[in-house]
Amino acid sequence: MKHYFAVFKRYRTPVLAVLATLMLVSSAIWSFDIPWQEVAQYFVVCLLGVAVIALAAAALVTVIKLLR
């Protein structure tokens, strides 16, 4: 039980931050009556953007390590 509380304390802030963000976004969608399909498309575009940035970072790290 002690281990559970230690893990809970460790991840409490990030989990609450994600939940708060989800609640804020969903309430904005509900308040302004935005179609869920548009939100899903925007989410996919955001994920693709993050993937491109991650791939670029990985390529840069690989090049830097090869040049050493």
N, C-alpha and C positions, 0 to 999 in steps of 0.2 A: 504494500500500500504506500509505503514511503517513496518508493521509486516512481509510482504513478504521479504523486504530487510534484516530484522534482521535474518530471517530464512535462506535466501540465504547466508549471511555472515557466519553464523554458520556452514553450510555444504559445503561451497565452496571448502575448501582445501581437505577434504576426497573425494568429488566427482571428483575433478580434478585429484587426485592421482589415483583413479580407472580408469578413462578415459585414463590417460597417460599410465598406465600399460597395459590396453587392446590394445592401439595403438602400444605399443612396442612389445607385444607378437604377435599381428596379422601381423605386418610388418616383424618380424623374420620368422613367418610361411610362409608368402608370398615370402620373399627373398630366403629362403632355400628350398622352394617347399616341405614342409612337408605335408603329407596327413592329412586332417582334422579328419579322423577316429582315427589316432594315438593321435592327440591332445585331442580329446574327451575322449579316454580311459585314458590318463594321467590325465585329469581333474577329471574324476570319481574316480580314485585312490587317488588323492589328497583330494577330498571331503571325501572319506571314512577314510583317515588318520586323517583328522581334526575331524571327528565324533568320532573316537576311542579316540583321545586325550581329547575331550570334555567329553565323557562318563567316562573316567578314572578320570578326574578332579572332575566331579560331584560325583563319588563314593568316592573319597578321602575326599571331603568336607562333605559328609554324614557321613562317618566314624568318622571324627574329631568332628562333632557336636554330634554324639552319645556318644563319649568318654568323653565329657565334662560333 
